[in-house]
Amino acid sequence: MENPQTLEQMLEQIESLVKKMESGNLPLSEHLSLFEQGVGLIKDCEKALKEAEGKVKILTDSQSLADGSKTGDDVISDFDAGI
């Protein structure tokens, strides 16, 4: 199994794919292959961003616990709902 890439690495790969496609020196089949790779990378980026957003939400909700404006059940409920 290969190591997961960081968001930054995936964005660099997308940039590289775009530059290759913009060169105009590739056959259609190669353009399609690069496009497919790019779409997959974009989906992976979106997943990484959603995971990061969830972690930030949990951490900020933890602060609400500390100041008494939320309970632990509220935080768990938010996490289960994917908020």
Residue pairs with C-beta under 8 A, 6 or more apart in sequence:
5 13
5 44
7 45
7 48
7 49
7 52
10 41
10 44
10 45
10 48
11 45
13 37
13 41
14 38
14 41
14 42
14 45
17 34
17 35
17 37
17 38
17 41
18 38
20 26
20 34
21 31
21 34
21 35
26 34
54 79
54 82
57 78
57 79
57 83
58 75
58 79
61 70
61 74
61 75
61 78
62 75
64 70
64 74
64 75
65 71
65 72
65 75
